[in-house]
Amino acid sequence: MYNGKSRHIRRRHNSVRQLLSSGIITIDYVKSKDNVSNPLTEGLTREGVERSSTEMGL
C-alpha cells in the first residue's frame, strides 16, 4: 500500500490510529448542512449565510 515516497503518510496514519484507539481524539460525522466551513466552499442561500455567520460568531 505504501512505498518509500509515502512513508510519511504511513507514519501519520499510524499516529492517528494510536490516538483514536487511546481515546485522545475522536472522529464525528457532521452533516453537510451543519458544516461550519460551507461558506468557504460553496455558494449559500441568504439563510445559510446568516446561520453560518452566527455559528462562526460574526
C-alpha distance matrix in Angstrom:
0.0 3.8 6.9 10.4 11.4 9.2 10.3 12.8 10.6 9.2 12.9 14.2 12.1 13.4 16.8 17.1 16.3 19.0 21.4 21.0 21.7 24.6 26.1 26.4 24.8 24.7 23.3 26.0 26.2 28.6 30.3 30.3 34.1 34.0 31.4 33.4 31.3 32.4 35.3 32.9 30.8 33.3 37.0 38.8 42.2 45.0 44.4 40.7 41.5 44.2 42.1 39.1 41.6 43.2 39.9 39.1 42.6 43.9
3.8 0.0 3.8 6.9 7.9 5.8 6.6 9.5 8.1 7.0 10.4 12.2 11.0 12.3 15.4 16.2 16.1 18.4 20.7 21.0 21.8 24.3 26.0 25.8 24.3 24.8 23.6 26.6 27.1 29.3 31.2 31.1 34.8 34.4 31.6 33.2 31.0 32.4 35.0 32.4 30.5 33.3 37.1 39.0 42.6 45.1 44.7 40.9 41.4 44.1 42.1 39.0 41.2 42.9 39.6 38.4 41.8 43.1
6.9 3.8 0.0 3.8 5.5 5.5 6.5 9.9 9.8 9.3 12.1 14.2 13.9 15.0 17.7 19.0 19.2 21.2 23.5 24.2 25.0 27.3 29.0 28.5 27.2 28.0 26.9 29.9 30.4 32.4 34.3 33.9 37.6 37.3 34.3 35.6 33.2 34.6 37.0 34.1 32.4 35.2 38.9 41.2 44.7 47.3 47.1 43.3 43.6 46.4 44.6 41.3 43.4 45.2 42.0 40.6 44.0 45.0
10.4 6.9 3.8 0.0 3.8 5.5 5.4 8.8 10.1 9.9 11.7 14.2 14.8 15.7 17.8 19.7 20.3 21.8 23.9 25.2 26.1 27.9 29.8 28.9 27.9 29.1 28.3 31.5 32.3 34.1 36.2 35.8 39.4 38.8 35.6 36.6 34.1 35.8 38.0 34.9 33.5 36.5 40.3 42.5 46.2 48.5 48.5 44.7 44.6 47.4 45.7 42.3 44.0 45.9 42.8 41.1 44.3 45.3
11.4 7.9 5.5 3.8 0.0 3.8 5.7 7.7 8.9 10.2 11.9 13.5 14.5 16.1 17.8 19.2 20.5 22.2 23.8 25.0 26.5 28.2 29.7 28.5 27.1 28.3 27.2 30.2 30.8 32.3 34.3 33.6 37.1 36.6 33.3 34.1 31.4 33.0 35.0 31.8 30.4 33.5 37.2 39.6 43.3 45.6 45.7 41.9 41.7 44.5 43.1 39.6 41.2 43.3 40.3 38.5 41.7 42.5
9.2 5.8 5.5 5.5 3.8 0.0 3.8 5.4 5.3 6.8 9.0 10.2 10.8 12.8 14.6 15.7 16.9 18.9 20.4 21.4 23.0 24.9 26.2 25.2 23.7 24.6 23.5 26.6 27.2 28.8 30.9 30.4 33.9 33.4 30.1 31.1 28.6 30.3 32.5 29.5 28.1 31.2 34.9 37.1 40.8 43.1 42.9 39.2 39.1 41.9 40.2 36.8 38.6 40.5 37.4 35.7 39.0 40.0
10.3 6.6 6.5 5.4 5.7 3.8 0.0 3.8 5.4 5.2 6.4 8.8 9.8 10.8 12.5 14.4 15.4 16.8 18.7 20.1 21.3 22.9 24.6 23.5 22.6 24.0 23.4 26.8 27.9 29.8 32.2 32.1 35.6 34.6 31.5 32.4 30.1 32.2 34.4 31.5 30.3 33.6 37.3 39.3 42.9 45.0 44.7 40.9 40.9 43.4 41.5 38.2 39.9 41.5 38.3 36.6 39.7 41.0
12.8 9.5 9.9 8.8 7.7 5.4 3.8 0.0 3.8 5.4 5.1 6.2 8.5 9.9 10.5 12.3 14.2 15.4 16.6 18.3 20.0 21.3 22.7 21.1 20.0 21.7 21.3 24.6 25.9 27.5 30.2 29.9 33.2 32.1 28.8 29.4 27.2 29.5 31.6 28.6 27.8 31.3 35.0 36.8 40.4 42.4 42.0 38.3 38.0 40.4 38.6 35.2 36.7 38.3 35.1 33.3 36.3 37.6
10.6 8.1 9.8 10.1 8.9 5.3 5.4 3.8 0.0 3.8 5.4 5.2 6.0 8.5 9.8 10.5 12.2 14.2 15.3 16.4 18.3 20.0 21.1 19.9 18.3 19.4 18.5 21.7 22.8 24.5 26.9 26.8 30.2 29.3 26.1 27.1 24.9 27.0 29.4 26.6 25.5 28.7 32.5 34.2 37.8 39.9 39.5 35.7 35.8 38.2 36.2 32.9 34.8 36.3 33.1 31.6 34.8 36.1
9.2 7.0 9.3 9.9 10.2 6.8 5.2 5.4 3.8 0.0 3.8 5.5 5.0 6.1 8.5 9.9 10.4 12.3 14.3 15.2 16.4 18.3 20.0 19.3 18.2 19.3 18.8 22.2 23.5 25.7 28.3 28.6 32.1 31.0 28.1 29.3 27.5 29.6 32.2 29.6 28.5 31.6 35.4 36.9 40.4 42.5 41.8 38.1 38.4 40.7 38.5 35.3 37.3 38.6 35.2 33.9 37.1 38.7
12.9 10.4 12.1 11.7 11.9 9.0 6.4 5.1 5.4 3.8 0.0 3.8 5.4 5.2 6.2 8.7 9.9 10.6 12.4 14.3 15.4 16.6 18.5 17.3 16.7 18.5 18.7 22.3 24.1 26.3 29.2 29.6 32.9 31.4 28.5 29.3 27.6 30.1 32.6 30.0 29.3 32.6 36.3 37.7 41.2 43.0 42.3 38.6 38.6 40.7 38.5 35.2 36.9 38.1 34.6 33.2 36.1 37.9
14.2 12.2 14.2 14.2 13.5 10.2 8.8 6.2 5.2 5.5 3.8 0.0 3.8 5.4 5.0 6.2 8.5 9.9 10.6 12.2 14.2 15.4 16.5 15.1 13.9 15.6 15.5 19.1 20.9 22.8 25.8 26.1 29.3 27.8 24.8 25.5 23.9 26.5 28.9 26.4 25.9 29.2 32.9 34.2 37.6 39.4 38.6 34.9 34.9 36.9 34.7 31.5 33.2 34.3 30.9 29.4 32.4 34.2
12.1 11.0 13.9 14.8 14.5 10.8 9.8 8.5 6.0 5.0 5.4 3.8 0.0 3.8 5.5 5.2 6.2 8.7 10.0 10.6 12.3 14.4 15.5 14.9 13.4 14.3 13.9 17.4 19.0 21.3 24.2 24.8 28.2 26.8 24.1 25.4 24.0 26.2 29.0 26.8 25.8 28.9 32.6 33.8 37.1 39.1 38.1 34.4 34.9 36.9 34.5 31.4 33.5 34.5 31.0 30.0 33.1 35.0
13.4 12.3 15.0 15.7 16.1 12.8 10.8 9.9 8.5 6.1 5.2 5.4 3.8 0.0 3.8 5.4 5.0 6.2 8.7 9.8 10.5 12.3 14.3 13.9 13.4 14.8 15.2 18.9 21.0 23.6 26.7 27.7 30.9 29.3 26.8 28.1 27.0 29.4 32.2 30.1 29.3 32.4 36.1 37.0 40.3 42.2 41.0 37.3 37.8 39.6 37.0 34.1 36.1 36.8 33.2 32.3 35.2 37.4
16.8 15.4 17.7 17.8 17.8 14.6 12.5 10.5 9.8 8.5 6.2 5.0 5.5 3.8 0.0 3.8 5.4 5.2 6.3 8.7 10.0 10.7 12.4 11.2 11.0 13.2 14.2 18.0 20.5 22.8 26.1 27.2 30.2 28.1 25.6 26.4 25.5 28.3 30.9 28.8 28.5 31.7 35.3 36.1 39.3 40.9 39.7 36.1 36.3 37.9 35.3 32.4 34.1 34.7 31.1 30.0 32.7 34.9
17.1 16.2 19.0 19.7 19.2 15.7 14.4 12.3 10.5 9.9 8.7 6.2 5.2 5.4 3.8 0.0 3.8 5.4 5.1 6.1 8.6 9.9 10.6 9.6 8.3 9.9 10.5 14.2 16.7 19.1 22.4 23.6 26.5 24.5 22.1 23.2 22.5 25.1 27.9 26.1 25.7 28.8 32.3 32.9 36.0 37.6 36.3 32.7 33.1 34.7 32.0 29.2 31.1 31.7 28.0 27.1 30.0 32.3
16.3 16.1 19.2 20.3 20.5 16.9 15.4 14.2 12.2 10.4 9.9 8.5 6.2 5.0 5.4 3.8 0.0 3.8 5.5 5.1 6.1 8.6 9.9 10.4 9.5 10.4 11.1 14.8 17.1 20.1 23.3 24.8 27.9 26.0 24.0 25.5 25.0 27.3 30.4 28.8 28.1 31.0 34.4 34.9 37.9 39.7 38.2 34.7 35.4 36.9 34.1 31.4 33.7 34.0 30.3 29.8 32.7 35.1
19.0 18.4 21.2 21.8 22.2 18.9 16.8 15.4 14.2 12.3 10.6 9.9 8.7 6.2 5.2 5.4 3.8 0.0 3.8 5.4 5.2 6.1 8.6 8.7 9.4 11.2 13.1 16.7 19.6 22.4 25.8 27.6 30.4 28.2 26.2 27.4 27.1 29.7 32.7 31.1 30.7 33.7 37.1 37.5 40.4 42.0 40.3 36.9 37.5 38.7 35.8 33.2 35.2 35.3 31.5 31.0 33.6 36.2
21.4 20.7 23.5 23.9 23.8 20.4 18.7 16.6 15.3 14.3 12.4 10.6 10.0 8.7 6.3 5.1 5.5 3.8 0.0 3.8 5.6 5.3 6.2 5.3 5.8 8.3 10.7 14.3 17.5 20.0 23.6 25.4 28.0 25.4 23.5 24.4 24.4 27.2 30.0 28.6 28.6 31.6 34.9 35.0 37.8 39.2 37.4 34.1 34.6 35.6 32.7 30.1 32.0 31.9 28.1 27.6 30.0 32.8
21.0 21.0 24.2 25.2 25.0 21.4 20.1 18.3 16.4 15.2 14.3 12.2 10.6 9.8 8.7 6.1 5.1 5.4 3.8 0.0 3.8 5.5 5.2 6.2 5.4 6.0 8.1 11.6 14.6 17.6 21.1 23.1 25.8 23.4 21.8 23.2 23.5 25.9 29.0 28.0 27.6 30.3 33.5 33.5 36.2 37.7 35.7 32.5 33.3 34.4 31.3 28.9 31.1 31.0 27.2 27.0 29.7 32.5
21.7 21.8 25.0 26.1 26.5 23.0 21.3 20.0 18.3 16.4 15.4 14.2 12.3 10.5 10.0 8.6 6.1 5.2 5.6 3.8 0.0 3.8 5.5 7.9 8.5 9.0 11.3 14.4 17.4 20.6 23.9 26.3 28.9 26.5 25.2 26.8 27.2 29.5 32.7 31.7 31.3 33.9 37.1 37.0 39.6 41.1 39.0 35.8 36.8 37.8 34.6 32.4 34.7 34.3 30.5 30.6 33.1 36.0
24.6 24.3 27.3 27.9 28.2 24.9 22.9 21.3 20.0 18.3 16.6 15.4 14.4 12.3 10.7 9.9 8.6 6.1 5.3 5.5 3.8 0.0 3.8 5.6 7.9 9.7 12.8 15.8 19.2 22.1 25.6 27.9 30.3 27.6 26.3 27.3 28.0 30.6 33.6 32.6 32.6 35.3 38.4 38.2 40.7 41.9 39.8 36.7 37.5 38.2 35.0 32.8 34.7 34.2 30.4 30.3 32.5 35.6
26.1 26.0 29.0 29.8 29.7 26.2 24.6 22.7 21.1 20.0 18.5 16.5 15.5 14.3 12.4 10.6 9.9 8.6 6.2 5.2 5.5 3.8 0.0 3.8 5.4 6.6 10.2 12.7 16.3 19.0 22.6 25.1 27.2 24.3 23.2 24.3 25.2 27.9 30.8 30.1 30.3 32.9 35.8 35.3 37.7 38.7 36.5 33.5 34.3 34.8 31.5 29.6 31.5 30.7 27.0 27.1 29.2 32.4
26.4 25.8 28.5 28.9 28.5 25.2 23.5 21.1 19.9 19.3 17.3 15.1 14.9 13.9 11.2 9.6 10.4 8.7 5.3 6.2 7.9 5.6 3.8 0.0 3.8 7.0 10.5 13.3 17.0 19.1 22.9 25.0 26.9 23.9 22.5 23.0 23.7 26.7 29.3 28.4 28.9 31.7 34.7 34.3 36.8 37.7 35.7 32.6 33.0 33.5 30.5 28.2 29.8 29.2 25.5 25.2 27.2 30.3
24.8 24.3 27.2 27.9 27.1 23.7 22.6 20.0 18.3 18.2 16.7 13.9 13.4 13.4 11.0 8.3 9.5 9.4 5.8 5.4 8.5 7.9 5.4 3.8 0.0 3.8 6.9 9.9 13.5 15.5 19.3 21.3 23.4 20.5 18.9 19.6 20.2 23.1 25.9 25.0 25.3 28.0 31.0 30.7 33.3 34.3 32.4 29.2 29.8 30.5 27.4 25.1 26.9 26.5 22.8 22.5 24.9 27.8
24.7 24.8 28.0 29.1 28.3 24.6 24.0 21.7 19.4 19.3 18.5 15.6 14.3 14.8 13.2 9.9 10.4 11.2 8.3 6.0 9.0 9.7 6.6 7.0 3.8 0.0 3.8 6.4 10.1 12.5 16.2 18.5 20.7 17.9 16.7 18.0 19.0 21.4 24.5 23.9 23.9 26.3 29.2 28.7 31.1 32.4 30.2 27.1 28.1 28.8 25.6 23.5 25.8 25.3 21.5 21.8 24.3 27.3
23.3 23.6 26.9 28.3 27.2 23.5 23.4 21.3 18.5 18.8 18.7 15.5 13.9 15.2 14.2 10.5 11.1 13.1 10.7 8.1 11.3 12.8 10.2 10.5 6.9 3.8 0.0 3.8 6.8 9.5 13.0 15.2 17.7 15.4 14.0 15.9 16.5 18.5 21.9 21.4 20.9 23.2 26.2 25.8 28.3 29.9 27.8 24.6 25.8 26.9 23.7 21.5 24.1 24.0 20.2 20.6 23.6 26.2
26.0 26.6 29.9 31.5 30.2 26.6 26.8 24.6 21.7 22.2 22.3 19.1 17.4 18.9 18.0 14.2 14.8 16.7 14.3 11.6 14.4 15.8 12.7 13.3 9.9 6.4 3.8 0.0 3.8 6.4 9.9 12.6 14.7 12.3 11.6 13.9 15.1 16.7 20.2 20.3 19.8 21.6 24.3 23.5 25.7 27.2 24.9 21.8 23.3 24.2 20.8 19.1 22.0 21.6 17.9 18.9 21.9 24.5
26.2 27.1 30.4 32.3 30.8 27.2 27.9 25.9 22.8 23.5 24.1 20.9 19.0 21.0 20.5 16.7 17.1 19.6 17.5 14.6 17.4 19.2 16.3 17.0 13.5 10.1 6.8 3.8 0.0 3.8 6.6 9.4 11.8 10.1 9.8 12.8 14.0 14.7 18.4 18.9 17.9 19.2 21.7 20.9 23.1 24.9 22.7 19.6 21.5 22.7 19.4 17.8 21.1 21.0 17.5 18.8 22.0 24.3
28.6 29.3 32.4 34.1 32.3 28.8 29.8 27.5 24.5 25.7 26.3 22.8 21.3 23.6 22.8 19.1 20.1 22.4 20.0 17.6 20.6 22.1 19.0 19.1 15.5 12.5 9.5 6.4 3.8 0.0 3.8 6.3 8.3 6.4 6.2 9.4 10.9 11.4 15.0 15.9 15.1 16.2 18.4 17.4 19.4 21.2 18.9 15.8 17.7 18.9 15.6 14.1 17.5 17.5 14.2 15.6 18.9 21.0
30.3 31.2 34.3 36.2 34.3 30.9 32.2 30.2 26.9 28.3 29.2 25.8 24.2 26.7 26.1 22.4 23.3 25.8 23.6 21.1 23.9 25.6 22.6 22.9 19.3 16.2 13.0 9.9 6.6 3.8 0.0 3.8 5.5 5.3 6.3 10.0 11.5 10.7 14.2 15.7 14.5 14.6 16.5 15.2 16.9 19.0 16.7 13.8 16.3 17.7 14.5 13.5 17.2 17.5 14.6 16.5 19.8 21.4
30.3 31.1 33.9 35.8 33.6 30.4 32.1 29.9 26.8 28.6 29.6 26.1 24.8 27.7 27.2 23.6 24.8 27.6 25.4 23.1 26.3 27.9 25.1 25.0 21.3 18.5 15.2 12.6 9.4 6.3 3.8 0.0 3.8 5.4 5.2 8.8 9.3 7.6 11.1 12.6 11.1 10.9 12.9 11.9 14.1 16.5 14.9 11.5 13.9 15.9 13.3 11.9 15.6 16.7 14.2 15.6 19.1 20.1
34.1 34.8 37.6 39.4 37.1 33.9 35.6 33.2 30.2 32.1 32.9 29.3 28.2 30.9 30.2 26.5 27.9 30.4 28.0 25.8 28.9 30.3 27.2 26.9 23.4 20.7 17.7 14.7 11.8 8.3 5.5 3.8 0.0 3.8 5.7 8.3 9.8 7.7 10.4 13.0 12.1 11.2 12.1 10.1 11.5 13.5 11.4 8.4 11.3 12.8 10.1 9.6 13.4 14.1 12.2 14.2 17.3 18.1
34.0 34.4 37.3 38.8 36.6 33.4 34.6 32.1 29.3 31.0 31.4 27.8 26.8 29.3 28.1 24.5 26.0 28.2 25.4 23.4 26.5 27.6 24.3 23.9 20.5 17.9 15.4 12.3 10.1 6.4 5.3 5.4 3.8 0.0 3.8 6.2 8.9 8.3 11.0 13.3 13.2 13.3 14.4 12.4 13.8 15.1 12.7 9.7 11.9 12.7 9.4 8.5 12.2 12.2 9.6 11.8 14.8 16.4
31.4 31.6 34.3 35.6 33.3 30.1 31.5 28.8 26.1 28.1 28.5 24.8 24.1 26.8 25.6 22.1 24.0 26.2 23.5 21.8 25.2 26.3 23.2 22.5 18.9 16.7 14.0 11.6 9.8 6.2 6.3 5.2 5.7 3.8 0.0 3.8 5.5 5.7 8.9 10.3 10.3 11.3 13.2 12.1 14.5 15.9 14.2 10.7 11.9 13.6 10.8 8.5 11.9 12.8 9.9 10.8 14.4 15.7
33.4 33.2 35.6 36.6 34.1 31.1 32.4 29.4 27.1 29.3 29.3 25.5 25.4 28.1 26.4 23.2 25.5 27.4 24.4 23.2 26.8 27.3 24.3 23.0 19.6 18.0 15.9 13.9 12.8 9.4 10.0 8.8 8.3 6.2 3.8 0.0 3.8 5.6 7.3 8.7 10.1 11.5 13.0 11.8 14.2 14.9 13.5 10.1 10.2 11.6 9.2 6.1 8.7 9.9 7.1 7.2 10.9 12.1
31.3 31.0 33.2 34.1 31.4 28.6 30.1 27.2 24.9 27.5 27.6 23.9 24.0 27.0 25.5 22.5 25.0 27.1 24.4 23.5 27.2 28.0 25.2 23.7 20.2 19.0 16.5 15.1 14.0 10.9 11.5 9.3 9.8 8.9 5.5 3.8 0.0 3.8 5.6 5.5 6.8 9.1 11.4 11.3 14.4 15.6 15.1 11.4 11.0 13.3 11.8 8.3 10.4 12.6 10.3 9.3 13.0 13.5
32.4 32.4 34.6 35.8 33.0 30.3 32.2 29.5 27.0 29.6 30.1 26.5 26.2 29.4 28.3 25.1 27.3 29.7 27.2 25.9 29.5 30.6 27.9 26.7 23.1 21.4 18.5 16.7 14.7 11.4 10.7 7.6 7.7 8.3 5.7 5.6 3.8 0.0 3.8 5.3 5.2 5.9 8.0 7.9 11.2 13.0 12.6 8.9 9.1 12.0 10.8 7.9 10.6 13.1 11.4 11.2 14.8 14.7
35.3 35.0 37.0 38.0 35.0 32.5 34.4 31.6 29.4 32.2 32.6 28.9 29.0 32.2 30.9 27.9 30.4 32.7 30.0 29.0 32.7 33.6 30.8 29.3 25.9 24.5 21.9 20.2 18.4 15.0 14.2 11.1 10.4 11.0 8.9 7.3 5.6 3.8 0.0 3.8 5.6 5.8 6.5 6.6 9.8 10.9 11.5 8.2 6.9 10.2 10.2 7.1 8.8 12.0 11.3 10.5 13.6 12.6
32.9 32.4 34.1 34.9 31.8 29.5 31.5 28.6 26.6 29.6 30.0 26.4 26.8 30.1 28.8 26.1 28.8 31.1 28.6 28.0 31.7 32.6 30.1 28.4 25.0 23.9 21.4 20.3 18.9 15.9 15.7 12.6 13.0 13.3 10.3 8.7 5.5 5.3 3.8 0.0 3.8 6.2 8.3 9.7 13.2 14.4 15.3 11.9 10.5 13.6 13.6 10.2 11.3 14.6 13.6 11.9 15.1 14.1
30.8 30.5 32.4 33.5 30.4 28.1 30.3 27.8 25.5 28.5 29.3 25.9 25.8 29.3 28.5 25.7 28.1 30.7 28.6 27.6 31.3 32.6 30.3 28.9 25.3 23.9 20.9 19.8 17.9 15.1 14.5 11.1 12.1 13.2 10.3 10.1 6.8 5.2 5.6 3.8 0.0 3.8 7.2 9.4 13.2 15.3 16.1 12.6 12.1 15.6 15.3 12.3 14.2 17.3 16.0 14.9 18.3 17.6
33.3 33.3 35.2 36.5 33.5 31.2 33.6 31.3 28.7 31.6 32.6 29.2 28.9 32.4 31.7 28.8 31.0 33.7 31.6 30.3 33.9 35.3 32.9 31.7 28.0 26.3 23.2 21.6 19.2 16.2 14.6 10.9 11.2 13.3 11.3 11.5 9.1 5.9 5.8 6.2 3.8 0.0 3.8 6.4 10.1 12.7 13.8 10.7 10.7 14.4 14.4 12.1 14.2 17.3 16.6 16.1 19.3 18.2
37.0 37.1 38.9 40.3 37.2 34.9 37.3 35.0 32.5 35.4 36.3 32.9 32.6 36.1 35.3 32.3 34.4 37.1 34.9 33.5 37.1 38.4 35.8 34.7 31.0 29.2 26.2 24.3 21.7 18.4 16.5 12.9 12.1 14.4 13.2 13.0 11.4 8.0 6.5 8.3 7.2 3.8 0.0 3.8 7.0 9.7 11.5 9.0 8.8 12.6 13.4 11.9 13.6 16.7 16.8 16.6 19.3 17.7
38.8 39.0 41.2 42.5 39.6 37.1 39.3 36.8 34.2 36.9 37.7 34.2 33.8 37.0 36.1 32.9 34.9 37.5 35.0 33.5 37.0 38.2 35.3 34.3 30.7 28.7 25.8 23.5 20.9 17.4 15.2 11.9 10.1 12.4 12.1 11.8 11.3 7.9 6.6 9.7 9.4 6.4 3.8 0.0 3.8 6.5 7.8 5.4 6.0 9.4 10.2 9.4 11.4 14.1 14.4 14.9 17.4 16.0
42.2 42.6 44.7 46.2 43.3 40.8 42.9 40.4 37.8 40.4 41.2 37.6 37.1 40.3 39.3 36.0 37.9 40.4 37.8 36.2 39.6 40.7 37.7 36.8 33.3 31.1 28.3 25.7 23.1 19.4 16.9 14.1 11.5 13.8 14.5 14.2 14.4 11.2 9.8 13.2 13.2 10.1 7.0 3.8 0.0 3.8 5.4 5.0 6.3 8.6 9.9 10.5 12.1 14.3 15.3 16.4 18.3 16.8
45.0 45.1 47.3 48.5 45.6 43.1 45.0 42.4 39.9 42.5 43.0 39.4 39.1 42.2 40.9 37.6 39.7 42.0 39.2 37.7 41.1 41.9 38.7 37.7 34.3 32.4 29.9 27.2 24.9 21.2 19.0 16.5 13.5 15.1 15.9 14.9 15.6 13.0 10.9 14.4 15.3 12.7 9.7 6.5 3.8 0.0 3.8 5.4 5.2 6.2 8.6 9.9 10.5 12.3 14.3 15.3 16.5 14.6
44.4 44.7 47.1 48.5 45.7 42.9 44.7 42.0 39.5 41.8 42.3 38.6 38.1 41.0 39.7 36.3 38.2 40.3 37.4 35.7 39.0 39.8 36.5 35.7 32.4 30.2 27.8 24.9 22.7 18.9 16.7 14.9 11.4 12.7 14.2 13.5 15.1 12.6 11.5 15.3 16.1 13.8 11.5 7.8 5.4 3.8 0.0 3.8 5.5 5.1 6.0 8.5 9.8 10.6 12.2 14.2 15.3 14.3
40.7 40.9 43.3 44.7 41.9 39.2 40.9 38.3 35.7 38.1 38.6 34.9 34.4 37.3 36.1 32.7 34.7 36.9 34.1 32.5 35.8 36.7 33.5 32.6 29.2 27.1 24.6 21.8 19.6 15.8 13.8 11.5 8.4 9.7 10.7 10.1 11.4 8.9 8.2 11.9 12.6 10.7 9.0 5.4 5.0 5.4 3.8 0.0 3.8 5.5 5.2 6.0 8.4 9.9 10.5 12.1 14.1 13.4
41.5 41.4 43.6 44.6 41.7 39.1 40.9 38.0 35.8 38.4 38.6 34.9 34.9 37.8 36.3 33.1 35.4 37.5 34.6 33.3 36.8 37.5 34.3 33.0 29.8 28.1 25.8 23.3 21.5 17.7 16.3 13.9 11.3 11.9 11.9 10.2 11.0 9.1 6.9 10.5 12.1 10.7 8.8 6.0 6.3 5.2 5.5 3.8 0.0 3.8 5.5 5.2 5.9 8.5 9.9 10.4 12.1 10.6
44.2 44.1 46.4 47.4 44.5 41.9 43.4 40.4 38.2 40.7 40.7 36.9 36.9 39.6 37.9 34.7 36.9 38.7 35.6 34.4 37.8 38.2 34.8 33.5 30.5 28.8 26.9 24.2 22.7 18.9 17.7 15.9 12.8 12.7 13.6 11.6 13.3 12.0 10.2 13.6 15.6 14.4 12.6 9.4 8.6 6.2 5.1 5.5 3.8 0.0 3.8 5.5 5.1 6.2 8.7 10.0 10.6 9.2
42.1 42.1 44.6 45.7 43.1 40.2 41.5 38.6 36.2 38.5 38.5 34.7 34.5 37.0 35.3 32.0 34.1 35.8 32.7 31.3 34.6 35.0 31.5 30.5 27.4 25.6 23.7 20.8 19.4 15.6 14.5 13.3 10.1 9.4 10.8 9.2 11.8 10.8 10.2 13.6 15.3 14.4 13.4 10.2 9.9 8.6 6.0 5.2 5.5 3.8 0.0 3.8 5.5 5.2 6.2 8.7 10.0 10.0
39.1 39.0 41.3 42.3 39.6 36.8 38.2 35.2 32.9 35.3 35.2 31.5 31.4 34.1 32.4 29.2 31.4 33.2 30.1 28.9 32.4 32.8 29.6 28.2 25.1 23.5 21.5 19.1 17.8 14.1 13.5 11.9 9.6 8.5 8.5 6.1 8.3 7.9 7.1 10.2 12.3 12.1 11.9 9.4 10.5 9.9 8.5 6.0 5.2 5.5 3.8 0.0 3.8 5.4 5.0 6.2 8.6 8.6
41.6 41.2 43.4 44.0 41.2 38.6 39.9 36.7 34.8 37.3 36.9 33.2 33.5 36.1 34.1 31.1 33.7 35.2 32.0 31.1 34.7 34.7 31.5 29.8 26.9 25.8 24.1 22.0 21.1 17.5 17.2 15.6 13.4 12.2 11.9 8.7 10.4 10.6 8.8 11.3 14.2 14.2 13.6 11.4 12.1 10.5 9.8 8.4 5.9 5.1 5.5 3.8 0.0 3.8 5.5 5.2 6.2 5.1
43.2 42.9 45.2 45.9 43.3 40.5 41.5 38.3 36.3 38.6 38.1 34.3 34.5 36.8 34.7 31.7 34.0 35.3 31.9 31.0 34.3 34.2 30.7 29.2 26.5 25.3 24.0 21.6 21.0 17.5 17.5 16.7 14.1 12.2 12.8 9.9 12.6 13.1 12.0 14.6 17.3 17.3 16.7 14.1 14.3 12.3 10.6 9.9 8.5 6.2 5.2 5.4 3.8 0.0 3.8 5.4 5.0 5.8
39.9 39.6 42.0 42.8 40.3 37.4 38.3 35.1 33.1 35.2 34.6 30.9 31.0 33.2 31.1 28.0 30.3 31.5 28.1 27.2 30.5 30.4 27.0 25.5 22.8 21.5 20.2 17.9 17.5 14.2 14.6 14.2 12.2 9.6 9.9 7.1 10.3 11.4 11.3 13.6 16.0 16.6 16.8 14.4 15.3 14.3 12.2 10.5 9.9 8.7 6.2 5.0 5.5 3.8 0.0 3.8 5.5 7.7
39.1 38.4 40.6 41.1 38.5 35.7 36.6 33.3 31.6 33.9 33.2 29.4 30.0 32.3 30.0 27.1 29.8 31.0 27.6 27.0 30.6 30.3 27.1 25.2 22.5 21.8 20.6 18.9 18.8 15.6 16.5 15.6 14.2 11.8 10.8 7.2 9.3 11.2 10.5 11.9 14.9 16.1 16.6 14.9 16.4 15.3 14.2 12.1 10.4 10.0 8.7 6.2 5.2 5.4 3.8 0.0 3.8 5.7
42.6 41.8 44.0 44.3 41.7 39.0 39.7 36.3 34.8 37.1 36.1 32.4 33.1 35.2 32.7 30.0 32.7 33.6 30.0 29.7 33.1 32.5 29.2 27.2 24.9 24.3 23.6 21.9 22.0 18.9 19.8 19.1 17.3 14.8 14.4 10.9 13.0 14.8 13.6 15.1 18.3 19.3 19.3 17.4 18.3 16.5 15.3 14.1 12.1 10.6 10.0 8.6 6.2 5.0 5.5 3.8 0.0 3.8
43.9 43.1 45.0 45.3 42.5 40.0 41.0 37.6 36.1 38.7 37.9 34.2 35.0 37.4 34.9 32.3 35.1 36.2 32.8 32.5 36.0 35.6 32.4 30.3 27.8 27.3 26.2 24.5 24.3 21.0 21.4 20.1 18.1 16.4 15.7 12.1 13.5 14.7 12.6 14.1 17.6 18.2 17.7 16.0 16.8 14.6 14.3 13.4 10.6 9.2 10.0 8.6 5.1 5.8 7.7 5.7 3.8 0.0
